[in-house]
Amino acid sequence: MNRTLYTLLFHLGLPLVALRLFLRSRKAPAYAQRVGERFALNLPAMAKGGIWVHAVSVGESIAAAPMIRALLQAYPQLPITITCMTPTGSERIRAMFADEPRIQHCYLPYDLPWAAGRFLDHVQPKLAVIMETELWPNHIHQCAKRGIAVALANARLSERSARGYARFAGLTRPMLAEMSLIAVQTETEAQRFRQLGARPECVQVTGSIKFDLSIDEQLLHRARALREQWQASQRPVWIAASTHEGEDEVILAAHRQLREHHADALLILVPRHPERFNSVFELCRGQFPTVRRSSAEPINADTAVLLGDTMGELLFLYALADIAFVGGSLVANGGHNLLEPAALSLPVLSGPHLFNFLEIAAMLREAGALQEVDDAQGLAAEVRRLIELPRDAQRMGAAGLAVMKTNQGALKRLLDALGRLI
């Protein structure tokens, strides 16, 4: 498949795109809003000539935030346009940069040449920065036609994704060749990009900027104060974060087993997607006394589950816990960011499906900071072990923090590389 055929198929698939938007809007009404932006229509007024950063959703937006703040500081004369694809990502971007007048935001238009061209003519960026691996052939080609350098930042490419790209070499090889910088997390991923057609001189190993996460001391103070307010300083508290459909039942079963030995254990359960908050709450409430974080109801001795149903608080919810399980890993989703709990010196647990974070998982596992489990019984056993052997928990947490500190510096390397393009 080449780009012409891809574009034709995309146009033919537009009715399916519209149907998907409609179906998603039934669960998340925000998908029915600002539809024009997805076709580069009704775009907000924007300052031209700055830097365009694309972060597909919430996770990428959070990962991009330190880079964006550093770019704001390094280039005070340039506006920064941030695009995403999801309402939750949009909400997070607006919340993170509410006080920054140079940040402008809209949805990224679909990857149609006329929509991509209209968007670029509206924004006229000097540089395009795409987070991780959100590659759109027409957007990249339209940038190349206009002489706009395109950088892929904090790039990830699993073996499975590389095989998928290789099947469409007629499309992906020219696209990668048009990119000016591919800043990858590991040498393994660098080799995959080169094999797929990226110019070797444009591929640079910078490491993962997620290692450069810094924890605000005020966050830790707030978490300790809230635990005291709950009268839960001595209660065992564990968190299951970024869970997907099919995982919540397993986690609740593990919590039930855990409470047979530690009847005061409190679980903080945080579904990955907001449209699942209500259904997961009903699931929890059917089994345990449950409080929604958004309700601001007090946690008391009877509360067994706190449902994390707010946006932008995940790091704070991690800070409330003693032990962390990272979701998206008991189902074949590939896992989520293991480094946020590690940065808080928490022992980290996950399921076996970590193909999105193989290298990071290997580092944490080899350091003794990560333990993988397969099912509810294994998860309950590990959480119980870490509660009953606090020195083991402390050793795991210290090992994870050491891995973080050893691998920091990726953000500076990335900024230096972007600076050469600017």
N, C-alpha and C positions, 0 to 999 in steps of 0.2 A: 504493500500500500504506500502510495506517495501522498504528498500534501493535497494535491488536487482531488484525489479520490476521497481522502479523509474529509475535506471540506464539503464535498458533495454529500457524503453520508451524514455529516453533521446537520446539513440543511434538511435532508430527508427525515432526520430524527427529531426535528424540532417539535412536532406534535407529541412525541414521547417525553421530551424535556418539559413541555407545558403540563402534561399529565402528571409527571413526577412532582413538579412544583405544587400542583393542586393537591395531590395526595399528601405531600409533606405539610402543606398549610392546614390540613385538617387536624393534625396533631400539634403543629407549631404555627399558629396564625401569622407570625411574622414573615413566613415564606411568601405570603400573598401580598406583601408590601414592597414598594420600591422595585417592582418587576422591571420597570423601564431601564433602570441602571444596568440590568443584566444584558441589555441590548445597546448599551451606550446611549440611551435616551434619558432626558430629564436629569442629566448629571449635575451635581451641585457646582456652583461657581468655584473655580480653583485658580490659585497662583501657579504660574508656569515656570518651567526651567529648573525644577528641583530634583529630588530623588523619589522614585516610585518603589515602594516595598510591597510585595504580595505575600500574604500569610493566609493560607486557605481557611483556617478555622481557629478555635480557641487555643489549642496547644501550640500551634506555630506562632500565633500572635504573642503569647506569653514568652516563648523562646526568643522572638525577635525584639522584644521590648528593650533589653540592655543595649543591643546594637543600635536601635533607633535613637535611644537617648544619647548614645555616644556620637552618632551622626549629627544630632541636633547641636551638640556642644562643639563638635569639630567644624561644622559648616553653618555658622549662625546666620548666614545670608540666604540659605536655601530652604524652601518649603519641602515638606516630606508628605507624599501621598501614600496612604496605606489602603490596600484593597484586601478583601477576603471574599469568601463564597457563602458563608452561613450567617444567619441572624445572631447566633451566640457569639461568633467571632466578631461581628460588627459591634455588638453590645460591649464586648470586652475591650475592643480598641478604643471606643469612646470613653469608657470608664478609666482606662489607663492614662489617656492623654487629654482628659477633659480640660486641663489648665494650660495646655500648650497651643498657642494660637497658630503656630506654623504647621501643625498637623492637620491634614485634610483627608477625608475618608469617603469611599463609596464601595459598592460591590464591584468586583472585576467582571466586565462583560464576558459573555460566552465566547468561546474560541472560534469566532467567525471572522474572516479577514476584514469585512466592512465594519464590524463592531469594534474589533481590536484597533483598526486604524482610526476610527472616530474617537475612541478613548485616548489614544496616544496624541492625536492632534489637539485634544482638549487639555491634556496635562503637559505635554511637551517636556518630558523628563530628560535630564542629562544622563541618568543612569537608572537602570531597572535592576532591582534585587529581588530574587525569588527565594523564598525560604524552603529549605529541605528539598523535596522532589516533586514540586507541582509544576510540571512542564507542559506548556501549551504551544504546539507548533506554529499556529498562526500569529499568536501574540509575539513570539520570539522572532518570526520572520518579519513581521511589521516593524519591530524594533530595528532589525538589521537594515531594512530598506531606508529607515530614517537616520541611520548612523548612531543609534542609541545602544550603548554597551549594555549587555545583559550578564548579570552575575547570579550564579546559583550558590546560595549561602547555607552553611551548615548541612551540606548535602548528604543524604542517605540513599543507598541503593542496595537492597537485599539481593541475594542470589536469585530468588524467585522473580523479583521485579526486573532484574537484568535479563532474565530469560524471556520475560514478556516483551520488553523493549526490542530484544534481538529478533523476535518474530516479525516485527514491523520495521526492519532496518531501512527500507526505502523512505520511511517517514522520520524515524528517530535519528538516523545518521546525519542527514543535512541539518536537522534542528540543532543537534549538539555541536556541530561544526560552526554554527553561527554564534555560539556563546563566547563571551570574552573571558569569563572566569567561572570555574567550577571548584568551589572551596569545599572539599570533602572532609568527612570526619576521620577516615582511616585510609591507609594505603591500599587495603583490599578493595574498598569502594573506588578509589582512584583508578585502579587497574580495570575495574568493570566499566567505568566511564570511558577510559581510553579504548577499550575493546569495542565499545558501542559506537565509536566515531568521534569522540571529543578530541580536539587538538591537544596533544600532550603538553605543550607549553602553557595551556590555559587551565590545566588541572593542578590544583595545589592542595596538599594535605595541611589543613589548619587545625584539625581536631574539632571536638564538639563544644559549641559555645554554652551548652547546657552545664558544662563543668564550671563555668564562670558565675554560676548563681551565688549571690551573697545574701545572707540572712540578716535582716534588720533586728537588732537587739530588742527593739520595741515589740516586735512580733512575739518573741519568746516571753517577754514580760506580760503581754496581754493574755497569752495562752495560760501562763501560770496563774494569773489572777482569775481567769474564768474557771479553771479547774478548782481553785479554792472557793469561788462563789458557788460552784456546784457541790461543794464538800466532797470532791472526788480526787483529792490529791493522792490518796492512798488506794483508790480503786484502780484495778487494771483496765486500761483503756486501749483498744486497738482500732485501727482504721482499715477499711477496705475501700480503696479509692479508684475512680475511673472504671467502674464496673460496667459490663455489657450484659445484654439479654442472655440468660442462661447461666450467669455467674451468681446472681443475687440469691437464688435458692440454695446454691452450694455454700455460700458464705453464711447464710442464716442457719443452715444445718450445722455448720462448724461452730457457730456461736452457741447453738443449743447444747452441743456436746461440751463445749468449754464451760458453760455455766453449770454443768453437773459437778464440776470440780471447783469452779470459782463463780459462785452465785451472784457476786456483785460486779462481774465483768460488764463493761460498757462497750458497745460496738458503734463506731461512726461509719455509716455506709454512704458512699458518695457515687451515685450513678454518673456515668460519663456524659449522657445526653439529657438536657432539661426536659424533653418531651416524655421521658420515662419517670420523672419525679413522682407523679401521682400514682402510677401503677406500682412502683416500687414501695411507696408509702403504704398502699393497701396491702401489699404482700407482707411488709414488716408488721403492720398493725394487726394482721391476722394471727401473728405468732408471738409478738412481744409488745410490752408497753413501749410505744414509740413516740418521739417528739420530732417535729420538723424544725430544722434550724431557722427557716424563714418565719416561723410563727413567734419566735422570741419567747416561747414558753420556757420556764425554768426546768433544768435537769434535776431530778431528785433521786433518792435512793432506789425508787421503784423503776426508774427509766432503764430499759435494757438496750435500746437502739436510738441513736440520734441520726436522722436522715439529713445528710448534707445537700440541701436543695437550693443553695444560693450560688451566685456566679462570682468568680474572682476570689474565692476564699480558700481554695484548696490548700495552699501553703499553710495558712492559719489552722485549718482543720488537721493537717499533718502534725503541726506543732502541739496540738492538744493531746496527741496520742503517744503511747509508749512503744508501740509495734505497728509496722505498716505492711499491708498487703497491697500490691499494685495490680489492678485489674487489666482486662483485655488480654489476659494470659492463661486463664482456664479454658477459654474458647479460642479458636484459631484466628484471633485478631492481630496477633503480633506483639502485644504488650504496649505499655505506655511508659512515661518517663520515670525511670528508677532513681534518678539522681536527686529529685526533690526531697524524698524522705532521707536519702543518704546525707544530703547537706545539713539536715537537722539531727544528724547522729542517731537516727533510728535504725534498728535492725530491719532489713527489708525481706519480705516474702513475695513470691510470685508463683503463678502457674508455669507450665512447661513451654507455652507458646510465646517465645520472645524473639521471633525472627526479625522484628523491626529494630531490635537493640542488641544484636548478637555480641558485638564487641564490648559494649558497655556492660552487658550482663556477664560476659566472661571475666572482665576486670573485677567486678564486684564479687563474683563467685570465687575466683582464685584468691582474693584478699580475705575471704571468709565473711563478707558483708551481706551476701545474698543466699537465701535458701529457697529452693523450688519445691512445690507440693503439687500433687496430682488431683486431689479430691477433698471432700469435706473432712474426712477422718484425718488425712495428713495435715490439713490446714489447722484443725483444732489441736492436734498433737504438737505442732510447732509453736503455735501461740501459747499453749499451756507450758511448754518447755521454757520459753523465753520469760514467761511470768514467774515461773518457779526457780529459774536460774538467772537472776538479774545480772550476774557477772558475764554470762554468755551474751546476754542482750547488749550489755555495755561494750563488750569486745567487738561484736558485729557492728554496732553503731560507730565506734571509733575507727574501725577498718574502712567503712564506707566513706567517712569524712576524709580519711587519709587519701583514698582514691580520688576524691574530688579535688583536693589540694594539689596532688601530684600532677593532675592533668589540666590545671588551669592555664590560661594564656591564649586559648583559641580566639577569644574575642579580639585581642590586640592584633593577632596575625590576620584575622579576617578584615579588620578595619584598615590595616596597612595595605592589604591587597585591593580593597575597594578604593582607597585613597589614590592608588596609582591609576585607576580607571577614571576617577573624577578629575 
